[in-house]
Amino acid sequence: CPNKIDELCQVLSNEVQARVQGVLEQIIRDSKAVKTMVDLKIKAHKSAVRHNRFAAAWGAVLPLIIFPLFAALVYWALLNMGGVDGMLLCDDQHGRVVQLVRAD
């Protein structure tokens, strides 16, 4: 009977080791899958941060370009269509005469 007990203990030990090994292998596979997902999320986050910085830079630069152009367009429209000369560029009421001088 002692041989049967030793045999049973050996079978149980092998079964426990096989199950533990299976669980460990599953944990390794799961951890690799989690690592892959985390790496993908980090890559997507870095891409989003890069895009947001680019958009913020354009958001700061475009008004600096558009506002002066829009102001010049409005001034030009008022000057040509409304008869308004805010900077007195075309003012000749003060007796000034503009002469064109050509180089010989």
C-alpha positions as a printed Julia matrix, in Angstrom:
104×3 Matrix{Float64}:
   0.0     0.0     0.0
   2.86    2.46    0.57
   3.75    2.18   -3.13
   0.2     3.17   -4.04
   0.4     6.22   -1.77
   3.77    7.25   -3.23
   2.39    6.74   -6.72
  -0.71    8.82   -5.9
   1.44   11.57   -4.38
   3.61   11.59   -7.51
   0.54   11.83   -9.79
  -0.88   14.65   -7.68
   2.45   16.45   -7.66
   2.74   16.17  -11.46
  -0.84   17.36  -11.91
  -0.3    20.36   -9.62
   2.94   21.29  -11.39
   1.26   20.98  -14.8
  -1.62   23.2   -13.71
   0.73   25.75  -12.13
   2.81   25.75  -15.3
  -0.33   26.28  -17.39
  -1.43   29.18  -15.19
   2.03   30.76  -15.39
   2.06   30.43  -19.19
  -1.39   32.07  -19.36
  -0.18   34.9   -17.12
   2.81   35.41  -19.44
   0.52   35.54  -22.5
  -1.85   37.95  -20.75
   0.98   40.22  -19.63
   2.36   40.34  -23.19
  -1.09   41.27  -24.49
  -1.43   44.0   -21.85
   2.04   45.32  -22.72
   1.11   45.45  -26.4
  -2.11   47.35  -25.63
  -0.27   49.79  -23.37
   2.38   50.38  -26.04
  -0.33   51.1   -28.62
  -2.1    53.5   -26.24
   1.17   55.32  -25.5
   1.91   55.62  -29.21
  -1.6    56.98  -29.89
  -1.26   59.42  -26.98
   2.09   60.73  -28.25
   0.58   61.2   -31.7
  -2.37   63.1   -30.22
  -0.05   65.32  -28.17
   2.01   66.08  -31.28
  -1.15   66.92  -33.23
  -2.47   69.15  -30.41
   0.81   71.07  -30.22
   0.76   71.6   -33.98
  -2.86   72.78  -33.84
  -2.11   75.11  -30.93
   0.85   76.61  -32.81
  -1.32   77.26  -35.85
  -4.03   78.64  -33.58
  -1.54   81.21  -32.33
   0.05   82.02  -35.71
  -3.04   82.27  -37.93
  -4.64   85.22  -36.12
  -1.33   87.08  -36.42
  -1.54   86.6   -40.19
  -5.27   86.89  -40.76
  -5.99   89.95  -38.6
  -3.6    92.33  -40.42
  -4.79   91.04  -43.8
  -8.42   91.49  -42.81
  -7.72   94.99  -41.45
  -5.94   95.95  -44.67
  -8.84   94.59  -46.71
 -11.37   96.55  -44.67
  -9.28   99.72  -44.95
  -8.9    99.21  -48.69
 -12.66   98.68  -49.05
 -13.45  101.8   -47.04
 -10.85  103.81  -48.96
 -12.08  102.73  -52.39
 -15.79  102.33  -51.83
 -16.72  104.54  -48.93
 -14.61  107.59  -49.57
 -12.97  107.27  -46.15
  -9.28  108.06  -45.78
  -8.5   107.53  -42.13
  -4.78  107.95  -42.54
  -5.19  110.94  -44.89
  -3.21  109.25  -47.62
  -5.19  110.94  -50.33
  -5.72  114.24  -48.52
  -4.88  117.21  -50.69
  -6.84  119.84  -48.78
  -3.78  121.41  -47.21
  -2.26  122.76  -50.4
   0.28  120.05  -50.8
   1.23  119.18  -54.33
   2.64  115.85  -55.23
   5.15  115.96  -58.06
   6.64  112.97  -59.78
  10.32  113.35  -60.43
  11.9   111.14  -63.04
  15.56  110.35  -63.03
  17.36  111.23  -66.25
